Amino acid sequence: MRAIGYLSQPSDHLTRLEGDGEPVAATTAVRLPSLVEQNVEFLAYCQQQGFEPTATFLDTDTSHGRERPGLAQLLRHLNEESRGFTFVVTKSFANLGHDATQAVRTVLQLRARGVQLISLADGPIDETSLIDLWRMHSDPDTDAERRRQRLQERARLGQAIGRPPYGYRVGDDGKYEIDEQESAVVRRIFELCLHDGLGIRRIAQRLNEEGYQTRRGRNWSMVTIRDLLRNPVYIGRYDKLGVSMPNNHEAIVSEPDFAAVGQQMEQRRTATGVSHPSDFLLAGLVWCGEDQTRMIGVTRRQQWRKAGGDTAAATYRYYQSEARTNQSVGGYHTRRADDLEDEVLAHIRGERQGGEAAVLNIGKDDTALAAETAVAVSSAEARLRAIDRKLAQLLEDAAAGDPPPSALHEAGADIIAEWESASADLAQIKNRAQAQEREAERRRRRDQRLQRVREDWSDLDFPQQRDLIEHLVDRVIVFDDSVTTQLKA
């Protein structure tokens, strides 16, 4: 298993020298270890757990109002790389944001990318412990530390903290006990994987077709199935706030079956049939105009035996609606990859109608452009603050049990997507503000890229082609009977 370290150091948690040179705490907050100390702890933890440390991202000053380029790089890295069984390891929950709500947002962003988060101070962070950590770090009450101690005492006793995972309820002794109805679904999921040989996409499809729903009455998704199959709570293990105890409660599945499922999932991940988004020229740029969802690249490899006994094989590549891919629900909107990519190239070259090129407000004076940019930045920042207030309200609701903390990831998915979209919009506005100062150079570079697409495309390798497309194309919108290519300004 692979591990990525995230190290951060708020400047107001550093020490400073005063008077006779003795170090004095800059604030009353507990001093965090230095970046070097955090890195040593990260590497030691990886060695202890048998993890392979593959990367480290750091932010040297995460004070309030500061951007976090290291975190942004980490999120981009997770978007671009094949993750598999990847963990992100940080010193503590407090490292993830200048306040508790921002820290939760960071956790949900990481979870949305399919990775597990481990705090060296707090243990594995799942949805339920996330609410507990948010309570402890956001509560201004002076008794918050005592409540933290009480929660940690519950953890040492192996008792439930927050809502139990799917398949369990809280018993009279405070520990998990099996919920017969939900546990039957858990066993069904493990059987479909282990005995029927289904992957997580097919398992979600089968459950949804058979009318099974999650605790919140929603369709099962690939992410939900994957997390459930990986969760050691189902073999009786308890992991909360840094406490890990085997045989804490009754298991729903056996340890050999759990291990076999994990091995099967790992083999599927490394199988030749797996496709990564980076293999597709338009990865991340294609949207379905019918249901307003992103379309992702999918590769299917099929083998069959001919009448004469010989084996034949074929590979099919296409873009498909993300909702259909992850949950096997919604419309079956799809386009063959080669056909769609050829059509987009024809739009760029001007050989076919369908391209829509966005333009900057060229011709206005610099003062007017600067004023417009300032208004746009202010509006985008206000939108981000409003989204954070929505997230804070969701956390308040989850702390009260509706939605349950175990469903926080699913409930917060739309908010996180909205925040990332607004954050991307803000970054785009700032980038355009900088571009106003070098518009002539930008236009020259754009013309060069267009010329390369039109004249040199066949001589370029895939990374070069992909780089050109990313610079030229803003979005490709696919309808059942048409395709629109929107170029960047």
TORTILO-935392 format. One line per 3 residues: for each residue z negated, y, x negated of C-alpha. Coordinates in steps of 0.25 Angstrom, whole numbers. Each point is the difference from the previous one (the first is absolute). Layout:
Z:Y:X ~ ...
***
This chain:
0:0:0 ~ 3:14:-5 ~ -9:12:0
3:15:-1 ~ -11:10:-4 ~ -1:14:7
-9:9:-8 ~ -4:14:4 ~ -10:10:-5
-4:12:9 ~ -3:12:-9 ~ -12:4:8
-6:-14:-4 ~ 1:3:-15 ~ -11:5:-8
-1:13:-7 ~ -8:6:-11 ~ -10:11:1
-11:7:-8 ~ -4:-9:-11 ~ 12:-9:2
-6:-10:9 ~ 9:-6:10 ~ -3:5:14
6:-5:13 ~ 11:9:6 ~ -4:-4:14
-11:-8:7 ~ 10:-11:2 ~ -1:-13:-8
8:1:-13 ~ 12:-9:0 ~ 3:-8:-13
11:6:-8 ~ 14:-5:0 ~ -2:-8:-12
-12:-6:5 ~ 7:-3:13 ~ 11:-7:-7
-9:-9:-8 ~ -7:-4:13 ~ 14:-3:6
4:-9:-12 ~ -13:-7:0 ~ 1:-3:15
14:-5:-2 ~ -4:-9:-11 ~ -12:-5:8
8:-3:13 ~ 12:-6:-8 ~ 9:12:5
12:5:-8 ~ -1:15:-2 ~ 14:5:2
-1:15:1 ~ -10:12:0 ~ 1:13:7
-9:12:-2 ~ -3:14:5 ~ -8:8:-9
-4:11:10 ~ -2:-4:15 ~ -8:12:4
2:5:14 ~ 14:6:2 ~ 5:-6:-12
12:-9:1 ~ 0:-15:-5 ~ 12:-3:-8
-6:-13:-5 ~ -2:-5:15 ~ 14:4:4
6:-7:-12 ~ -9:-13:4 ~ 6:1:14
14:1:-4 ~ -2:-11:-10 ~ -5:-9:12
12:4:8 ~ 10:-4:-11 ~ -6:-12:-6
-2:-14:4 ~ -14:-1:4 ~ -4:-15:3
-15:-2:-2 ~ -3:14:-5 ~ -14:7:0
-3:14:-3 ~ -13:2:-7 ~ -8:13:0
-14:4:-5 ~ -5:4:14 ~ 4:4:14
-4:14:-4 ~ 12:0:-11 ~ 10:0:11
-1:13:6 ~ -8:14:0 ~ -6:-4:13
-2:-13:8 ~ 11:2:9 ~ 10:2:-11
-5:-12:-7 ~ 2:-8:13 ~ 14:5:1
3:-5:-15 ~ -6:-13:4 ~ 9:-1:12
12:4:-8 ~ -2:-11:-10 ~ -2:-10:11
13:4:7 ~ 7:-4:-13 ~ -6:-14:1
-10:1:-11 ~ -15:-3:0 ~ -10:10:-5
-12:-3:-9 ~ -11:10:-3 ~ -9:-4:-12
-12:7:6 ~ 3:-5:15 ~ 7:-13:-1
13:-3:8 ~ 3:11:10 ~ 5:-6:13
1:7:14 ~ -15:-2:4 ~ -6:3:-14
9:12:0 ~ -7:6:12 ~ -13:-2:-6
4:7:-13 ~ 6:11:8 ~ -13:2:8
-9:0:-13 ~ 9:10:-7 ~ 3:9:11
-14:0:7 ~ -7:13:-5 ~ -14:-5:5
-10:-2:-11 ~ -3:-14:5 ~ 14:-4:-3
-5:-7:-13 ~ -10:-8:8 ~ 10:-4:9
9:-4:-11 ~ -12:-9:-6 ~ -2:-6:14
15:-4:1 ~ -1:-6:-14 ~ -12:-8:4
8:-5:11 ~ 11:-4:-9 ~ -10:-7:-9
-4:-8:12 ~ 14:-4:3 ~ 0:8:13
11:6:8 ~ 3:15:-3 ~ 8:6:11
10:-8:8 ~ 2:-15:-4 ~ 14:-5:-5
9:-6:10 ~ -5:-14:4 ~ -14:4:-1
-11:7:8 ~ -14:4:-5 ~ -11:-10:3
-15:2:3 ~ -3:-1:-15 ~ 9:11:-3
10:-9:-7 ~ 14:-4:4 ~ 2:-11:10
13:-6:5 ~ 6:6:13 ~ 7:-13:6
12:7:6 ~ 4:9:-12 ~ -3:-11:-10
10:-9:7 ~ 10:10:-3 ~ -4:1:-15
1:-15:-1 ~ 14:1:7 ~ 4:10:-11
-4:-9:-11 ~ 6:-12:6 ~ 14:7:2
-1:4:-15 ~ -5:-13:-6 ~ 5:-11:9
13:7:6 ~ 4:7:-13 ~ 2:13:7
0:13:-8 ~ -8:12:5 ~ 12:6:7
3:-12:8 ~ -15:-2:3 ~ -1:14:6
13:-3:8 ~ -6:-13:5 ~ -13:6:5
7:12:7 ~ 10:-10:7 ~ -12:-9:5
-7:13:5 ~ -12:0:-10 ~ -5:14:-2
-10:7:-10 ~ -14:4:4 ~ 6:13:4
10:-6:8 ~ 12:3:-9 ~ 11:-8:-6
-3:-8:-13 ~ 7:6:-12 ~ 3:-5:-14
-11:8:-6 ~ -10:-5:9 ~ 4:-14:-2
0:1:-15 ~ -14:7:-1 ~ -6:-11:9
6:-11:-8 ~ -6:6:-13 ~ -14:3:6
-10:-9:-6 ~ -9:3:12 ~ 6:-12:7
-6:-10:-11 ~ -13:6:3 ~ -1:10:-12
-6:13:2 ~ 5:13:-7 ~ -7:13:3
-4:12:-8 ~ 1:-7:-14 ~ -8:-13:6
8:-13:0 ~ -6:-13:5 ~ 6:-13:3
-4:-9:12 ~ -6:12:7 ~ 5:-4:13
8:-11:7 ~ 14:-1:-5 ~ 12:-1:9
9:-6:-10 ~ -3:-9:-12 ~ 1:4:-14
11:-9:-4 ~ 9:5:12 ~ -3:14:-4
3:-2:-15 ~ 13:-8:5 ~ 4:12:9
-2:10:-12 ~ 8:-9:-9 ~ 11:-1:10
1:15:2 ~ 0:2:-15 ~ 12:-10:-1
7:7:11 ~ -2:14:-6 ~ 7:-5:-13
11:-8:7 ~ 14:3:-3 ~ 2:4:14
-9:12:-1 ~ 8:14:0 ~ -6:13:-5
4:13:6 ~ 5:5:-13 ~ 11:-10:1
6:9:11 ~ 8:12:-3 ~ -5:8:12
-15:-5:0 ~ -9:9:6 ~ 11:9:6
5:-7:12 ~ -6:2:14 ~ 4:-6:13
5:10:10 ~ -3:-9:12 ~ -15:-2:-2
-3:11:-10 ~ -6:-10:-11 ~ 4:-2:-14
9:-11:-4 ~ -3:-9:-12 ~ 9:-8:-8
-1:-15:3 ~ 6:-12:-8 ~ 2:-14:6
4:-12:-8 ~ 5:-12:8 ~ 3:-14:-5
7:-11:8 ~ 6:-14:-2 ~ 15:-1:3
5:-12:7 ~ 5:-6:-13 ~ -14:0:-6
1:13:-9 ~ -10:11:1 ~ 5:14:3
-7:13:-1 ~ 2:14:5 ~ -8:14:-2
0:10:11 ~ -5:14:-3 ~ -2:11:11
-8:11:5 ~ -9:-3:12 ~ -10:8:8
-14:-1:-6 ~ -7:-3:13 ~ 9:-12:2
-3:-5:-14 ~ -15:2:-1 ~ -3:-4:15
12:-7:5 ~ 0:10:12 ~ 9:11:4
15:1:0 ~ 8:-8:-10 ~ 7:12:-6
7:-5:-13 ~ 11:4:-9 ~ 7:-8:-11
-5:6:-14 ~ 14:1:-6 ~ 7:6:12
-11:11:2 ~ 0:3:-15 ~ 15:1:0
0:9:13 ~ -11:10:-7 ~ 9:1:-12
12:3:8 ~ -8:11:7 ~ -5:6:-14
15:0:-5 ~ 5:7:12 ~ 9:-12:4
-7:-3:13 ~ -6:9:11 ~ -15:-1:2
-7:7:-12 ~ -9:12:3 ~ -3:9:-12
-13:8:1 ~ 1:14:-7 ~ -11:9:-5
0:15:5 ~ 9:4:-10 ~ 4:15:0
-14:6:4 ~ -7:8:-10 ~ -11:-5:-8
-11:7:7 ~ 4:-6:14 ~ 1:-14:-6
-14:1:-7 ~ -6:5:13 ~ 6:-11:8
-5:-10:-10 ~ -14:6:1 ~ 0:-2:15
5:-14:-1 ~ -10:-4:-10 ~ -11:6:8
5:-8:12 ~ 1:-13:-7 ~ -14:2:-6
-6:3:14 ~ 7:-13:5 ~ -7:-8:-11
-13:6:4 ~ 2:-4:15 ~ 4:-14:-4
-13:-1:-8 ~ -8:4:12 ~ 7:-11:8
-4:-10:-11 ~ -14:5:1 ~ 0:-1:15
5:-15:-1 ~ -11:-3:-10 ~ -10:6:9
5:-9:11 ~ 1:-12:-9 ~ -15:2:-4
-3:0:15 ~ 8:-13:2 ~ 13:4:7
9:-3:-7 ~ -8:-11:-7 ~ -1:2:-15
7:-13:-3 ~ 12:7:7 ~ -1:13:-8
12:-3:-9 ~ 9:-3:12 ~ -5:12:8
1:10:-11 ~ 14:-5:-4 ~ 7:11:8
-9:11:-5 ~ 2:-5:-15 ~ 15:0:3
-1:14:6 ~ -8:5:-12 ~ 10:-6:-10
11:6:7 ~ -6:14:1 ~ -4:-1:-15
14:-4:-3 ~ 5:12:8 ~ -10:9:-8
5:-5:-13 ~ 14:2:4 ~ -3:14:4
-6:3:-13 ~ 12:-6:-7 ~ 10:8:7
-8:12:-3 ~ 2:-3:-15 ~ 14:-3:3
3:14:5 ~ -2:5:-14 ~ 11:-9:-6
9:-2:12 ~ 13:2:-9 ~ -5:-11:-9
-3:-9:12 ~ 13:2:6 ~ 7:-3:-13
-8:-13:-2 ~ 3:-4:14 ~ 15:2:-2
-1:-9:-12 ~ -6:-11:8 ~ 10:1:11
11:-1:-10 ~ -6:-12:-7 ~ -1:-7:14
14:3:3 ~ 6:-3:-14 ~ -9:-9:-8
-7:-8:10 ~ 5:-14:-4 ~ -3:3:-15
-15:2:3 ~ -11:-10:0 ~ -9:-2:12
-12:9:-5 ~ 10:11:-3 ~ 6:-2:14
-13:0:7 ~ -5:13:-8 ~ 13:7:5
-3:-5:15 ~ -14:5:-1 ~ 4:13:-5
11:2:10 ~ -5:-6:13 ~ -11:5:9
1:-11:11 ~ 9:-10:6 ~ -1:-1:15
6:-13:6 ~ 4:-1:15 ~ 6:-12:6
14:6:0 ~ -1:11:-11 ~ -6:4:-13
-5:14:-4 ~ -2:3:-15 ~ -9:13:-2
2:5:-14 ~ -11:8:-8 ~ 2:15:-1
***
